[in-house]
Amino acid sequence: MDSIFTKIVKGEIPSYKVAENETCYAFLDINPLAKGHTLVIPKKQVDYLFDLDEESYVELQLFARKVAKAVGKAIPSIRVAEAVIGLDVPHAHIHLIPINSESDVDFRKERVKLTPEEFVQIAESIRKEFSL
């Protein structure tokens, strides 16, 4: 059974895409902790990040680094945090979250509410900063 993330990669579910290559896909989290909160996934569905084969794991991390740099340029923040939790969707994924303090990475806190127009603008600003 395809995960929601696999359906996003296949184009069956819309997303606010920020970057893509042959093996990886990055899109805005629709329930973000912060403006610019981005998810980075392998296109191949694997339940747990650390179950990826070594080559896929390295490719995903290198891709995530490029996306994080783009997020950092597009969204004012001190740093872009990387978080791996992996309990909510059975598809390996990395959270990239613009932060100004460590408490900004508290997944229990209230989520930021954004309009569809704001999501489009944020995704576009990150895409402009992304380069392969």
WOWO-V591876 format. One record per residue. N is the residue number from 1. RES is the residue in three letters. SS is DSSP state (H for helix, E for strand, C for the rest). OMEGA is omega in whole degrees, 0 to 359 (NA if undefined). D_CENTER is the distance of its C-alpha to the mean C-alpha in Angstrom with 1 decimal. Layout:
BEGIN
n->N res->RES ss->SS omega->OMEGA d_center->D_CENTER
n->N res->RES ss->SS omega->OMEGA d_center->D_CENTER
END
This chain:
BEGIN
n->1 res->MET ss->C omega->181 d_center->21.8
n->2 res->ASP ss->C omega->174 d_center->18.5
n->3 res->SER ss->C omega->176 d_center->15.5
n->4 res->ILE ss->H omega->180 d_center->13.8
n->5 res->PHE ss->H omega->176 d_center->10.9
n->6 res->THR ss->H omega->178 d_center->13.7
n->7 res->LYS ss->H omega->176 d_center->15.3
n->8 res->ILE ss->H omega->179 d_center->12.3
n->9 res->VAL ss->H omega->181 d_center->12.6
n->10 res->LYS ss->C omega->182 d_center->16.4
n->11 res->GLY ss->C omega->179 d_center->16.3
n->12 res->GLU ss->C omega->177 d_center->18.0
n->13 res->ILE ss->C omega->181 d_center->15.6
n->14 res->PRO ss->C omega->176 d_center->14.4
n->15 res->SER ss->C omega->175 d_center->10.9
n->16 res->TYR ss->C omega->185 d_center->10.1
n->17 res->LYS ss->E omega->175 d_center->9.1
n->18 res->VAL ss->E omega->180 d_center->8.5
n->19 res->ALA ss->E omega->180 d_center->9.3
n->20 res->GLU ss->E omega->168 d_center->10.9
n->21 res->ASN ss->C omega->184 d_center->13.7
n->22 res->GLU ss->C omega->188 d_center->16.1
n->23 res->THR ss->C omega->186 d_center->14.2
n->24 res->CYS ss->E omega->182 d_center->10.4
n->25 res->TYR ss->E omega->179 d_center->8.1
n->26 res->ALA ss->E omega->182 d_center->4.9
n->27 res->PHE ss->E omega->180 d_center->5.1
n->28 res->LEU ss->E omega->173 d_center->5.8
n->29 res->ASP ss->C omega->183 d_center->6.4
n->30 res->ILE ss->C omega->176 d_center->10.1
n->31 res->ASN ss->C omega->194 d_center->11.4
n->32 res->PRO ss->C omega->171 d_center->10.0
n->33 res->LEU ss->C omega->181 d_center->11.8
n->34 res->ALA ss->C omega->174 d_center->11.9
n->35 res->LYS ss->C omega->181 d_center->11.9
n->36 res->GLY ss->C omega->178 d_center->8.9
n->37 res->HIS ss->C omega->187 d_center->6.5
n->38 res->THR ss->E omega->175 d_center->3.0
n->39 res->LEU ss->E omega->178 d_center->1.4
n->40 res->VAL ss->E omega->185 d_center->3.7
n->41 res->ILE ss->E omega->167 d_center->7.0
n->42 res->PRO ss->E omega->178 d_center->10.6
n->43 res->LYS ss->C omega->178 d_center->12.5
n->44 res->LYS ss->C omega->182 d_center->15.2
n->45 res->GLN ss->C omega->172 d_center->15.1
n->46 res->VAL ss->C omega->187 d_center->15.9
n->47 res->ASP ss->C omega->191 d_center->15.9
n->48 res->TYR ss->C omega->183 d_center->15.3
n->49 res->LEU ss->H omega->186 d_center->13.4
n->50 res->PHE ss->H omega->172 d_center->16.8
n->51 res->ASP ss->H omega->175 d_center->18.6
n->52 res->LEU ss->C omega->174 d_center->17.1
n->53 res->ASP ss->C omega->188 d_center->19.9
n->54 res->GLU ss->H omega->181 d_center->20.1
n->55 res->GLU ss->H omega->179 d_center->19.5
n->56 res->SER ss->H omega->179 d_center->16.3
n->57 res->TYR ss->H omega->180 d_center->15.1
n->58 res->VAL ss->H omega->178 d_center->16.0
n->59 res->GLU ss->H omega->181 d_center->14.6
n->60 res->LEU ss->H omega->181 d_center->11.1
n->61 res->GLN ss->H omega->178 d_center->11.6
n->62 res->LEU ss->H omega->177 d_center->13.2
n->63 res->PHE ss->H omega->179 d_center->10.6
n->64 res->ALA ss->H omega->179 d_center->7.9
n->65 res->ARG ss->H omega->178 d_center->10.9
n->66 res->LYS ss->H omega->179 d_center->11.5
n->67 res->VAL ss->H omega->180 d_center->8.2
n->68 res->ALA ss->H omega->178 d_center->8.8
n->69 res->LYS ss->H omega->178 d_center->12.3
n->70 res->ALA ss->H omega->177 d_center->11.6
n->71 res->VAL ss->H omega->180 d_center->9.8
n->72 res->GLY ss->H omega->178 d_center->12.8
n->73 res->LYS ss->H omega->185 d_center->15.2
n->74 res->ALA ss->H omega->186 d_center->14.2
n->75 res->ILE ss->C omega->179 d_center->13.8
n->76 res->PRO ss->C omega->177 d_center->16.8
n->77 res->SER ss->C omega->178 d_center->16.3
n->78 res->ILE ss->C omega->181 d_center->17.9
n->79 res->ARG ss->E omega->169 d_center->15.0
n->80 res->VAL ss->E omega->181 d_center->11.3
n->81 res->ALA ss->E omega->174 d_center->11.0
n->82 res->GLU ss->E omega->178 d_center->9.4
n->83 res->ALA ss->E omega->176 d_center->9.9
n->84 res->VAL ss->C omega->179 d_center->10.6
n->85 res->ILE ss->C omega->170 d_center->12.6
n->86 res->GLY ss->C omega->178 d_center->12.4
n->87 res->LEU ss->C omega->189 d_center->15.2
n->88 res->ASP ss->C omega->180 d_center->14.0
n->89 res->VAL ss->C omega->182 d_center->13.0
n->90 res->PRO ss->C omega->179 d_center->15.0
n->91 res->HIS ss->C omega->182 d_center->12.4
n->92 res->ALA ss->C omega->178 d_center->11.0
n->93 res->HIS ss->E omega->179 d_center->7.3
n->94 res->ILE ss->E omega->174 d_center->6.0
n->95 res->HIS ss->E omega->172 d_center->5.1
n->96 res->LEU ss->E omega->188 d_center->5.5
n->97 res->ILE ss->E omega->174 d_center->8.3
n->98 res->PRO ss->E omega->183 d_center->11.1
n->99 res->ILE ss->E omega->172 d_center->14.3
n->100 res->ASN ss->C omega->174 d_center->18.0
n->101 res->SER ss->C omega->180 d_center->19.1
n->102 res->GLU ss->H omega->181 d_center->18.3
n->103 res->SER ss->H omega->177 d_center->18.9
n->104 res->ASP ss->H omega->180 d_center->15.8
n->105 res->VAL ss->H omega->178 d_center->13.9
n->106 res->ASP ss->C omega->184 d_center->16.2
n->107 res->PHE ss->C omega->177 d_center->14.6
n->108 res->ARG ss->C omega->184 d_center->18.1
n->109 res->LYS ss->C omega->180 d_center->18.3
n->110 res->GLU ss->C omega->183 d_center->18.4
n->111 res->ARG ss->C omega->178 d_center->15.4
n->112 res->VAL ss->C omega->178 d_center->15.4
n->113 res->LYS ss->C omega->180 d_center->17.0
n->114 res->LEU ss->C omega->177 d_center->16.2
n->115 res->THR ss->C omega->175 d_center->18.1
n->116 res->PRO ss->H omega->179 d_center->17.0
n->117 res->GLU ss->H omega->178 d_center->18.5
n->118 res->GLU ss->H omega->177 d_center->16.4
n->119 res->PHE ss->H omega->180 d_center->13.1
n->120 res->VAL ss->H omega->181 d_center->14.7
n->121 res->GLN ss->H omega->180 d_center->15.8
n->122 res->ILE ss->H omega->180 d_center->12.6
n->123 res->ALA ss->H omega->179 d_center->10.8
n->124 res->GLU ss->H omega->181 d_center->14.1
n->125 res->SER ss->H omega->177 d_center->14.5
n->126 res->ILE ss->H omega->179 d_center->11.3
n->127 res->ARG ss->H omega->180 d_center->12.5
n->128 res->LYS ss->H omega->181 d_center->15.8
n->129 res->GLU ss->H omega->184 d_center->14.9
n->130 res->PHE ss->C omega->173 d_center->13.1
n->131 res->SER ss->C omega->181 d_center->15.8
n->132 res->LEU ss->C omega->NA d_center->16.1
END
